[in-house]
Every structure is written in C-alpha cells, then in structure tokens.
Amino acid sequence: MASTEQVAPDIDQGAERFLEKRKELEVDKIFRALVKLEGSDLHLKVGRPPIVRVDGTLKPLSRPPIEKEEMVRLLFPMMDKRNRKIFEDEGGADFAYTVDVDGVTWRFRVNMLQQLGNIGLVARRVSNWIPNFEGLNLPPVMESLCKFDQGMVLLAGVTGSGKSTTIASMLNWINRNYTKHILTLEDPIEFVYTEEQCLINQREIGMDVVDFAVAMKHAVREDPDIILVGEMRDEETFMTAIHAAETGHLVFGTIHAASAPTTIGRILDLFPEEMHGAIRSAIAFNMKGIIAQKLLPSIAEGVGRVPTVEVMTFSPMITKLVLEGHDEKLPDAIRIGAEDGMQDFTMSLKSLIDKELIDRETAFRVAPNRDALKMALKGINVSQPGIL
C-alpha cells in the first residue's frame, strides 16, 4: 500500500488530511497510564500530579505536580485550529482524542478548560467494547425500545451517569439484529461501532460537518432509518430531532435531567411558554420512552459500577398525563406501569440490592424516597392505583 508521502503529490491539498497520521504527543503517556489502571477519567490541573478516577474514586499518579509551563506544553498540541479558536473565544473546548495502547486505539472525550488563569483538562475514557444490556445490568424493556420503526427515545442523567454507554448498547443491539442505516451526529464521537447487520455512518460536529444544523439538513438526504443526535441542549436541537421522529425515523438522544418525569419540564424549559402546548403534543405522540439513570459503586466481584435505572414508556396513561400537563402524576403512573415495562428508582434500587450488586447503604444514600425504599425492601407494595 502506498504511503502518505507517495500518495499526497497525486491528490489536491484539501484531501491530504484524510491520509495524515497523528503525531505522537508527550501527553499520550499520561493517557496510557489511565488505560492501564482501567480508570474512567483523567484530570490535569496545574500544581497537582495527574489524577485518575478508578471505580469512582480519584487517585493521583505517582509523579511530581504539573507546573504551568509543562501544562501548556502538554495540552496545546492536542488542539487543532478549530478547537484552539473555540478555546480562546469561549474559555474551553470539547473534542475527541485517540491514543494507541499496546496496538489498541482508545478514544477519549476531552474537555479543555481554563481556571484561575491556567489551562487544564478533564478526559473521559470511552470503552472500545460496547457491552450488551445484560452486561450493563439494564432492564429487559431496553430491547423493546429498540424495536420501533419511528419515534424518539431519550436517555436522561447527569454527566458521567453512563447515558452514552446505554445508548451505544441500544444501537449495537439494533446493529446485531436488523439491517438498517444508522447515522450518528455527535460532538464529539465517543463509541466507534463495528458494522454487523447495519450500515453505520458517524459524523463528528466540527470535524466532519460544520455544525449540527448543517448535519441535520444533510441527514434527510442520507437515507437513515435511525439517527443519534447526541445531546438535546437547545431549542433547535430538539425541534430538529422531533421533526425527524415525526417523519419516519427512530431518533435517540440524551438530556441532562434528574429523572424521567422531570425530563418533560426540562424539554419545555428550552422553549417559550406560548409553545409549551405544541411541544407537549409533539412529546406525547412521538416519544417512545425516557430512561433516567445514575451510576453506583457495586459490591459484586469484578463489577465496578452499575446503573440504577428509571424507565417511563409512553403508555396511553403517560401520554394522557403529558398532554394534559399533569406532570406531577407521572411518578405514580410509573410505579403502577410495570406491565408496560416501567420502573422507578425505588424499584430499580430494590432489584440491585436483591441481586447483591449494591449494598443498602449506597441505595439509601441515593434513593429519591427512603421511606418508599424501606417499604419495598419489606415487601410492601407502595403503588396506589386509585390516585390516578
């Protein structure tokens, strides 16, 4: 096969970037240390040694603190021209980064930041292996949410709650079981899929396409069956995604929300009040499910963390409550919706305790309703069908 140097003279200058191989950087050895320690996150801050998060706990690497000049030398070469401009204009930049470790390419989701006049970094390691639902200890209903031909499925949770991994497992289930075209629009790309039954195209905002609006304009001409739109962070993103769901696509996305019911309010907050009625209708008739999750430390051998998962599927009852604006009744509807695959955090925590995946102390620390969890562990059903 011809080398880059041999091929480059035969092509125009604009095509050369597709043949370039990234140079080895000094910072790569710190990323390799993170991988070998099986850490999830890397923190670089001036005046501190590199810090890695392993099984949820922060641990410093055994080397001297990073001084200001060394930090600049380590981090600035990681950014291309686009990300340097974003960093200078906004005080931070997000991008994907790859490092080879013993012949395996690892991907990282990087946030470059400024704090107290210094440059720093936080990077999340993205697993090369996409686990299945069983491997992630996710509820069986996840498979059902992958079988729709159109509509929207949202994953809710805070940063680091495992939303991206759960969506990756759902898309990979589709990849193994259907012959469809999956298109992902991400900023940045996290998981890189290996095609099995599906055709998969992955586009990174800023690298492959200028912005999300242009990516979605292109998407309608790219014949996708399934679209991953990444994070629902503004009005434009949600409107574009819901339009794709209305026009015959199955759309997956993530959103920052504490629970499945509060996700409705979080979406409405993106829009002016006069649009809330129309948005409620769009949600009610197009949403197939909202999954909220949190990651918890596990007590099971060989298991680092497990998700506690709340599932709200759009049964006739949920659809009616959303349309009528009775969001306060959604938690009770979830509790009595087991036949439709629903569960709340209390039910999820009880299941994790019963399976000896987490201890009681952890469950009660994160439980939204400790009294309900106490009753559930005693075998008392807290559902109240009459209140709806």
Steps between C-alpha positions, in 0.01 A plus 500: 500500500631846413617721785354846571813658353459307176129567461490866605657643181230330292208664682397856571600669824153483652498121490828455684339517844323169433839328465686664786601300806503682834842559652587355840461762775664525841162491674422158350702320769264638768199373305668159475540493878125563536420208267736261678346592836153439348400852601192677367616865519820701489542842670796726425533813716794736551668434835371143531623168362271334244191362673302200375159372604493124556168337597367842598796600722756771411864390529818702421767346279841464666686780324574867586235770464457653154629857486347773283757484218485121480119507487503734201757278329291189569157628404520760223628252235182293555282771345460566128437851360122476547521390862767758583268774371208361703727476804616861461150634433310301763759403762455128429467244222358147466643248256585133450855370539656163420808324640651165401571269795669168421358497149145595605357846424319656795265797470455778753243776536707806591405830660777759494437781748637811661486554876674769707695604192638151433421239238374160613337185368235245589476191277255211509622163372257339257499122501594330172259222591127571493336272760154352453203575724573206728862609540384845607230360734230690309131401519350275227277781366806658336475243221137593433593868460739402218226339291304811400509616137457865593476729802742626763684339792680723751764413759498739799761550770787715617845498343671167571178306556568257216245640251735468202587140585133405530415657164801326345373165629156573351639596160727195503200276575334643189827450312498129589132437432384721212616606155466878526697820442612662827625859482661661806557875537727554801710769663734323546467137383544265795440138400612380158275216383600186313244433229319167530153501339471879469662767284636758746622853424639717781546874455683719750390861531788732417710229338269339243234772479503865603214495752194307615251695285693418182543137611123461542434670164730244340347215702165511320687432173705214645218243528535414873263268682643590842662827606703570814497877556710511816399748769172694499655826612287768331173576322644443152640156585174374648281641221723345235501166680124491557443589134718203401291277729178632345625427149566130548832467681590344835695770685721450806633783715619599847390777735612631838213424738475337843213259427271383222199714610707819544635455145168635370553827685862511392393480134233767549761731656671512159196678351298817564180441697271564204647193329455263793165360380639410159814350652293287741306363201824426313642319804180305570456369146866437408685403817530124551694500824711701742768321700668676792803348667773547760819299545565341839802314645443125496581241766506214248841355417633624166227764463612860543175694475139419415215726385183559694242557229161669483290416193195692377342351187228695323197290585151650446504616864838677472398655166177635654678649802763672282235642266293634791801646683466275808874442536468468877308173447766340281699342790187313619421391144852355470458307826185324374630457144700179538292329228626765256862445603516795739691525826600785729829544686358333814415184305841507329691541828309213661585278203871589522501418873318170441757405234782591743640758258489791748481530878214653695707798612561604139134448409369715785757771428366555146136399549257781399256366764664311788169405661376347175824300472466376860147380427604338171778307674242373751284377213238772534361622167493881503296534179171685541289437190211712624690830493501521120 
